[in-house]
């Protein structure tokens, strides 16, 4: 094999490799092509996901607001309970003092 035949053989091999590469690229592009129906479906899924995330954020905000309201109501109820318990304690103490006073008055008259 002389130099000219060697150059021709290398050129043919490179041309065949080029053609095979181009054919592989064309086949991959042909089979991996996304149809418009798939794009529409992906757009619909993206919109549904966005709507779901927005609803989740609204639900979280509502729950946080409701929790704050309930915490405030609980604090107010606890304060009212403490005030009522203090008032009851004072009333019992006053009733005890009155009972002792009445007993003392009853014992003094006898």
PyMOL commands that set and color helices and strands:
alter all, ss='L'
color gray80, all
select helices_A, chain A and resi 3-31+36-109
alter helices_A, ss='H'
color red, helices_A
deselect
rebuild
show_as cartoon
